[in-house]
Amino acid sequence: MDVKRNDVERIIDASLGATPAPTLQQVEDFVRKTLNYNFATTLTEPYFIKGNAEILHDAGKQLVTVIAYPLGGMTHEAKLYQAKQALRDGADELDVSMDVSAFKSGKYDYVKEELKPFVDIMDGKILKMIYFASLLSEDEQLRAAEIALDLGIPYLKTNTGYGFVTSLDQVSLIKNRYHDEIKVMASGGVRTKEDAIAMVKAGADRIATSSSFKIVDSFDE
Amino acid sequence: MNKNELARYIDQTNLKPGMTEEFITEFCQKAKENHFASVCILPNMIETAAKVLKGSDTKVCTVISFPLGFDRPDVKIFETEDALAKGAEEIDLVMNVSALKSEKYDVVDEELEGVVKASHDKGAIVKLIIETPLLTEEQIVKACELAEKHGVDIVKTSTGFSAMLPRSTSVDDVKLIRRSVKKETGVKAAGGIRTTADALAMIEAGATRIGASAGEEIINGL
């Protein structure tokens, strides 16, 4: 399997990541830089959507944001409000953390019920469910995938990235079981071209990374 | 200072993702026995914590827009009102550090005005997390000024979310905040405080609260 620059570039959700507390100008500079690439989406945290969605949309690009991020510890009500405002502000995709405490407490029905309203507000936009693979056993990872499948959520996002590294096994576990029934986005620890290629080979349908420019540029070296 | 006195300074903290209800219940039970000032937990654990802590001298503390702080003011205010309705008695709000650094003070004004009013109306106190490891001295002073303007009860140094921070909270952070706010305003030191000596040094520097996940070790080390 020969993985080319475009195979990686078109599946990247590009984030600023490594810069903690950027200024508004730094966020906008990053967003404008992504216009030169054919990434799947550009990621900003909810506060920055309003100031940057138009820049992306005018260039025919998509914006993704993160909900209940990065700890998955918001209440359902606050999370849903955050999501609705993000869509109103111009987000094209939402990466929503499941309630990982409820999940680890064995309350699978609640986790599913809690996510259902997010499916209902998407109106054709893409929803990804962050399931914290690095905190789950293999059985639990598959159970999280079943919740997403039952709800018709098209994407699973492995981890948040902060402190968590996604393994090839986490991606292939889901893909080997469910193949094309659900898409998987690898998030956390994908920093080089080699990392990205390995993730594609493991079956990743998307890659979230704060090293987007470096990864794509290194194909041309 | 004895063990019981030190415990009254401590917000016993667990903000890790994926803690079970059973774990948080036990965590709160122990915190109550140790008479910590509060238990600081994620919003989806407020109701679990409130069940255990009701009627005790250990308050239910939660975090808003944690740990990034990059939410619209109305989202932060909504999250605060929801947390209060579920039983939170202390609100640790992450300031929009990006807005502060961009000198968009009206954004910080808006979030503080709403969060402080919602909290004080319910008898809850507000701690503003200003994230000192990401600020210059001038920015720390400015954040304190905004906190004072809106009647924030306690200025808190940091989220302690080490995956994104260049350093822990320092004694100098605490001293600078102490100098920048009036006597009645508290200072909470949080981020990398793990030992009794760490905690005592922060109190010596002017901290009135300590946020730590190792609260028990800290009091037992006396």
Interface residues (C-beta under 8 A of the other chain):
Chain A: P20 A21 P22 T23 L24 Q25 V27 E45 P46 Y47 F48 K50 Y69 P70 L71 G72 G73 M74 T75 H76 E77 A78 Y81 Q82 Q85 D89 D99 V100 S101 A102 F103 K104 S105 F132 L135 T160 Y162 G163
Chain B: L15 K16 P17 G18 M19 T20 E21 E22 I24 L42 P43 N44 M45 I46 F66 P67 L68 F70 D71 R72 D74 V75 F78 E79 D82 A83 K86 N96 V97 S98 A99 K101 S102 K104 E131 L134 F161 A163 M164 L165 P166
